[in-house]
Amino acid sequence: MKRWKKWIALCMVLIFPVIFSLPSSAADGTLMVGDRGRYYQYSDGSLAKNEWILISGNYYYFNTYGYAVNAWQQIGSKWYYFDKETNIMKTDWFFLGSAWYYFAKDGAMRLGWQKIGKFWYNFGTDGHMVTGWKSINQKQYYFDDNGRMATGTVTIAGKQYTFDDNGVLQSNATDFTSAKVGDIVLFGKYEQDNVDNGKEAIEWIVLDKYSDGSYLLISRFGLDAKPFNDKLCAFSWDMCTLRKWMNSTFYNAAFSTTEKSKIKTASLTNKDNFFWGTYGGADTKDNVFLLSDEEAKKYFKDKDGTHNGGDSSDRACRLTAYAIAQGGEEYYGNEWWSHNCWYWLRSPGQYSNYAAYVYRNGYVSYDYDGIDPMIGVVRPAIIVKP
């Protein structure tokens, strides 16, 4: 944190001229409104151009043509935001689109680490306030829903984690030898926020604990998006391209050598479809896999308390920004499942070129008759023995 404080002190020195380049009092003129927007006319009849004007306590910036700018504007090397209706420069916290931003008193959007009040925040390289788990310079941090960096012992999704005074996750925080079913644990890293700042820690839900001390885990979020099979033809889990990708590309990208040594190879039974009899494929041995339809029903309750594969907020899930960028579908609507996704299961669907999946409301389905190969969200499962 001392290093950050020195860095911020340096930044304050650097932005000092910017702050004082803004006028401290209104210029000698009048703010006027024309057909093309607001402009500022001096008493001699000339217009303010490429300059800041302070009017009634609010800052405006007038462009080369003499009009007040609005929305996002890069002025010099810094980004600012001006109200679209009033043209007034924004300061302080501002929610725009789907993210929070922070604009200091000079109006410039803040990036990276910032201490605001008593708390530390991080705004990355694009100004978006960071929330959730974040990997920064190969270290793990956690930011709550309000963007505040966690320190000390904190309960996150029902499990305690310890962070030092600089917000760095302590090494024993990923030791989940005493984890219980339903806990959230960290294991491995994968790109999730779709920002070029390193991989993020993967959050896993503990589905089961076996007698040998190993755990069945499923990713809390959909991590990527891929077709079940690259070609339009009959397929099953044992021969599909998604299985090959998960056990090679994803496996190597998400886990270190040490982490791989803790992953147990799962012996999977791939049953035929229980209703239509569609071929489920040969049994397989996988390091990374998808849940079957039976497992999806067994480990997640329906909203009515049964395990029949009906509507289920437990079984439903959301997806990462990276998964969206890869083609994953995020649903928007007024229903409770807004922002959820549908994700693949390894069991066969109604026909030989269909695969089972979990719909965005948690319903286990078999009838995806969309264009093949259909891109679906990938929600991996692994068995780990810490």
C-alpha positions in Angstrom: 0.0 0.0 0.0 3.0 2.3 0.7 4.0 1.9 -3.0 0.5 2.8 -4.1 0.5 5.9 -1.9 3.8 7.1 -3.5 2.3 6.4 -6.9 -0.9 8.4 -6.1 1.2 11.2 -4.7 3.1 11.3 -8.0 -0.2 11.4 -9.9 -1.4 14.3 -7.8 1.7 16.2 -8.8 1.1 15.3 -12.4 -2.6 16.4 -12.4 -1.9 19.6 -10.5 -1.5 21.7 -13.7 -4.7 20.1 -15.1 -6.7 21.1 -12.1 -5.5 24.6 -12.2 -5.9 24.9 -16.0 -9.6 25.0 -15.3 -10.9 28.6 -14.8 -11.5 29.6 -11.2 -14.3 32.1 -12.1 -16.7 32.7 -15.0 -15.4 34.4 -18.0 -16.7 37.8 -19.3 -19.5 36.6 -21.6 -22.8 34.8 -21.9 -23.9 31.2 -22.3 -26.3 31.0 -25.2 -28.3 28.2 -26.9 -28.5 27.9 -30.7 -29.8 25.4 -33.2 -26.7 23.3 -32.8 -26.4 23.5 -29.1 -24.9 25.7 -26.4 -22.1 28.2 -27.1 -20.3 30.9 -25.1 -20.0 34.4 -26.5 -17.6 36.9 -25.0 -18.5 40.5 -24.6 -16.5 41.4 -27.8 -18.6 39.0 -29.8 -16.0 36.2 -30.2 -16.8 32.6 -29.2 -15.0 30.3 -26.7 -13.2 27.6 -28.6 -11.1 24.7 -27.3 -11.4 26.0 -23.8 -12.9 25.4 -20.4 -15.5 27.9 -19.0 -16.8 28.0 -15.4 -20.4 29.1 -15.3 -22.5 29.2 -12.1 -20.2 26.7 -10.5 -20.3 24.2 -13.4 -17.6 23.5 -15.9 -18.2 23.3 -19.7 -15.8 22.6 -22.5 -16.2 24.2 -25.9 -14.8 22.5 -29.0 -13.1 23.8 -32.1 -16.4 25.0 -33.5 -17.4 26.8 -30.3 -20.1 24.3 -29.1 -20.3 22.8 -25.7 -19.4 19.1 -25.8 -21.4 16.3 -24.3 -21.0 12.6 -23.4 -17.5 11.1 -23.5 -14.7 13.4 -24.5 -11.0 13.0 -24.5 -9.3 16.3 -23.8 -5.5 16.1 -23.8 -4.6 12.7 -22.4 -7.6 12.4 -20.1 -11.2 11.3 -20.4 -14.2 13.3 -19.2 -18.0 12.9 -19.3 -20.4 15.8 -19.9 -24.1 15.5 -19.4 -25.9 15.0 -22.6 -28.7 17.4 -21.8 -26.9 20.2 -19.9 -23.3 19.8 -21.2 -22.1 20.1 -17.6 -18.9 18.2 -16.7 -19.4 15.3 -14.4 -17.6 14.9 -11.1 -17.7 12.3 -8.3 -19.4 8.9 -8.8 -21.4 8.3 -11.9 -23.2 5.1 -13.2 -23.2 4.8 -16.9 -24.3 1.8 -19.0 -23.5 -1.1 -16.7 -20.5 0.3 -14.7 -19.6 2.8 -12.1 -17.0 5.4 -12.9 -15.2 8.0 -10.7 -14.5 11.5 -11.8 -12.3 13.6 -9.5 -12.8 17.3 -8.8 -10.8 18.1 -12.0 -13.4 16.0 -13.9 -10.9 13.5 -15.2 -11.9 9.8 -15.1 -9.8 7.9 -12.7 -8.0 4.6 -13.6 -6.2 1.9 -11.7 -5.9 2.1 -7.9 -7.6 5.0 -6.2 -8.3 5.7 -2.5 -11.6 7.5 -2.1 -12.6 8.3 1.4 -11.4 5.5 3.7 -11.5 2.7 1.0 -9.3 1.5 -1.9 -10.9 0.9 -5.3 -9.6 -0.2 -8.6 -10.9 1.1 -12.0 -8.7 -1.0 -14.3 -7.5 0.4 -17.5 -10.9 1.5 -18.8 -12.4 3.3 -15.8 -14.9 0.6 -14.9 -15.1 0.1 -11.1 -14.0 -3.4 -10.3 -16.2 -5.8 -8.3 -15.7 -9.4 -7.3 -12.5 -11.4 -7.5 -9.7 -9.8 -9.4 -6.1 -10.9 -10.4 -3.8 -7.9 -10.5 -0.1 -8.5 -11.1 -0.5 -12.2 -10.3 -2.1 -11.4 -6.9 -5.7 -12.0 -5.9 -8.0 -9.3 -4.5 -11.6 -9.0 -3.7 -13.9 -6.0 -4.2 -17.4 -6.0 -2.8 -20.5 -4.9 -4.7 -19.7 -1.3 -3.8 -16.1 -1.7 -5.2 -14.4 -1.5 -1.9 -11.2 -3.6 -1.6 -11.4 -6.3 1.1 -8.8 -6.5 3.9 -8.7 -8.7 7.0 -11.0 -11.7 7.4 -14.1 -11.4 5.2 -17.0 -13.8 4.5 -17.7 -14.1 0.8 -20.5 -16.4 -0.4 -20.6 -18.1 3.0 -16.9 -18.8 3.2 -14.2 -16.9 5.1 -11.1 -15.5 3.3 -8.1 -13.6 4.7 -6.5 -10.6 3.1 -3.5 -8.7 4.2 -3.5 -4.9 4.8 -2.7 -4.4 1.1 -5.8 -6.4 0.1 -3.8 -9.4 -1.1 -5.5 -12.8 -0.7 -3.4 -15.0 1.7 -2.2 -18.3 0.4 -4.2 -20.4 2.9 -7.5 -18.8 1.6 -7.6 -21.4 -1.2 -7.1 -24.3 1.1 -10.6 -25.9 1.1 -9.9 -29.1 2.9 -12.7 -28.2 5.3 -15.1 -26.9 2.7 -18.7 -27.9 2.9 -21.2 -28.6 0.1 -22.5 -25.3 -1.2 -19.3 -23.4 -0.3 -17.5 -21.2 -2.9 -13.8 -22.0 -3.3 -11.0 -20.7 -5.5 -9.0 -22.9 -7.8 -7.2 -22.1 -11.0 -7.4 -18.9 -13.1 -9.1 -18.0 -16.4 -9.9 -14.9 -18.3 -13.3 -13.6 -17.1 -13.6 -9.8 -17.3 -12.5 -9.6 -21.0 -9.9 -6.9 -20.1 -6.2 -7.4 -20.8 -5.1 -7.4 -17.2 -4.4 -11.0 -16.5 -6.6 -14.0 -15.7 -9.0 -14.0 -12.7 -9.4 -16.6 -10.0 -12.1 -19.1 -10.9 -14.9 -19.5 -8.3 -16.3 -23.0 -7.9 -19.3 -24.3 -6.1 -18.8 -27.4 -4.0 -21.3 -30.0 -5.2 -20.2 -33.1 -3.3 -17.4 -34.3 -1.0 -16.3 -37.9 -1.5 -15.1 -40.4 1.0 -11.5 -40.1 -0.2 -11.5 -36.3 0.7 -11.9 -35.2 -2.9 -14.5 -32.6 -4.0 -16.8 -32.4 -7.0 -16.8 -28.7 -8.2 -18.7 -26.8 -10.8 -17.8 -23.3 -11.9 -20.0 -20.6 -10.3 -20.2 -18.8 -13.7 -20.3 -19.8 -17.3 -16.6 -19.3 -18.3 -16.6 -19.6 -22.1 -18.9 -20.3 -25.1 -18.4 -23.1 -27.6 -20.4 -25.3 -29.9 -21.0 -28.8 -28.5 -19.6 -30.1 -31.8 -18.0 -28.2 -34.6 -19.8 -30.1 -37.4 -23.5 -30.7 -38.1 -23.7 -34.5 -37.6 -24.6 -37.2 -35.1 -22.4 -36.8 -32.0 -22.1 -37.8 -28.3 -20.0 -36.6 -25.4 -17.2 -39.1 -26.1 -16.5 -37.9 -29.6 -17.6 -34.2 -29.5 -15.1 -31.3 -30.1 -16.2 -29.6 -26.9 -14.9 -32.5 -24.8 -11.5 -32.3 -26.6 -11.3 -28.5 -26.1 -12.1 -28.7 -22.3 -9.5 -31.4 -21.7 -6.8 -29.7 -23.6 -7.1 -25.9 -24.3 -9.2 -25.0 -21.3 -7.3 -27.5 -19.0 -3.9 -26.0 -19.9 -5.1 -22.4 -19.7 -6.9 -22.6 -16.4 -4.6 -24.7 -14.2 -0.9 -24.7 -13.2 1.2 -27.8 -13.0 0.6 -27.9 -9.2 -3.2 -27.5 -9.6 -3.3 -30.2 -12.3 -1.7 -32.6 -9.9 -4.7 -32.1 -7.6 -7.3 -32.8 -10.3 -8.5 -36.4 -10.3 -9.5 -38.0 -13.6 -13.2 -38.6 -13.5 -14.6 -41.9 -14.8 -17.9 -40.9 -16.4 -20.9 -43.0 -17.4 -22.6 -41.5 -20.4 -26.1 -42.9 -20.5 -28.6 -42.9 -23.4 -31.4 -40.3 -23.2 -33.9 -41.6 -20.7 -37.0 -40.7 -22.8 -36.0 -40.7 -26.5 -33.2 -43.3 -26.2 -30.7 -41.1 -28.0 -27.2 -42.6 -27.8 -25.2 -41.2 -25.0 -21.8 -42.4 -26.2 -19.0 -44.6 -24.7 -17.9 -44.1 -21.1 -15.0 -41.6 -20.7 -12.2 -40.6 -18.4 -11.9 -36.8 -18.2 -10.0 -34.2 -16.2 -12.6 -31.5 -17.0 -16.2 -32.3 -18.0 -19.8 -31.2 -18.1 -22.5 -32.4 -15.7 -24.9 -35.0 -17.0 -28.6 -34.3 -16.9 -29.0 -36.6 -13.9 -26.2 -34.8 -12.0 -27.7 -31.4 -12.9 -31.0 -32.6 -11.3 -29.3 -34.3 -8.3 -27.1 -31.5 -7.2 -29.5 -28.5 -7.7 -33.0 -28.3 -6.3 -35.9 -27.1 -8.3 -37.8 -24.0 -7.0 -40.5 -26.3 -5.6 -37.9 -28.3 -3.6 -37.8 -31.4 -5.9 -35.0 -32.6 -8.2 -36.9 -33.1 -11.4 -35.1 -30.6 -13.6 -37.7 -27.8 -13.4 -37.3 -24.1 -12.8 -34.4 -23.6 -10.4 -32.6 -20.5 -9.3 -29.9 -22.8 -7.9 -29.3 -24.5 -11.2 -29.4 -21.4 -13.3 -26.2 -19.3 -13.7 -24.8 -16.2 -15.2 -21.8 -15.9 -17.5 -18.6 -13.8 -17.5 -17.9 -10.9 -19.8 -15.4 -13.0 -21.6 -18.0 -15.7 -22.2 -20.3 -13.1 -23.7 -17.5 -11.9 -25.9 -17.0 -15.5 -27.2 -20.7 -15.7 -28.2 -22.4 -16.7 -25.0 -26.0 -15.5 -24.7 -27.0 -13.3 -21.8 -30.7 -12.9 -21.5 -32.2 -9.5 -20.7 -35.8 -9.2 -19.5 -38.1 -8.5 -16.6 -38.2 -12.1 -15.4 -36.2 -13.3 -12.4 -33.7 -15.0 -14.7 -32.7 -11.8 -16.4 -28.9 -11.8 -17.1 -28.7 -15.6 -16.8 -27.5 -17.8 -19.6 -28.2 -21.3 -21.0 -25.3 -23.8 -20.7 -24.4 -27.3 -22.0 -24.8 -30.7 -20.3 -22.9 -33.7 -21.6 -26.0 -35.9 -21.9 -27.7 -36.4 -25.4 -30.7 -34.4 -26.4 -33.9 -35.4 -28.3 -32.0 -36.2 -31.5 -28.5 -37.5 -32.3 -27.3 -34.0 -33.2 -28.8 -32.4 -30.0 -27.2 -32.1 -26.6 -29.0 -31.5 -23.3 -28.7 -28.1 -21.7 -29.8 -26.0 -18.7 -32.1 -23.1 -19.8 -31.6 -19.7 -18.3 -34.4 -20.3 -15.7 -32.6 -23.5 -14.6 -34.9 -25.9 -16.5 -33.1 -29.1 -17.9 -34.0 -29.3 -21.6 -33.3 -31.6 -24.5 -34.9 -29.9 -27.5 -32.6 -27.2 -28.8 -33.5 -27.2 -32.4 -31.5 -24.1 -33.3 -28.9 -23.8 -36.1 -26.1 -26.3 -35.5 -23.4 -26.0 -34.5 -25.0 -23.9 -31.8 -22.7 -21.9 -29.5 -23.6 -22.5 -25.9 -22.1 -21.5 -22.6 -19.5 -23.8 -21.0 -19.8 -24.4 -17.2 -16.9 -26.8 -16.4 -16.9 -29.4 -13.6 -13.8 -31.0 -12.0 -12.9 -33.3 -9.1 -10.2 -32.0 -6.9 -8.3 -33.6 -4.0 -6.5 -30.8 -2.1 
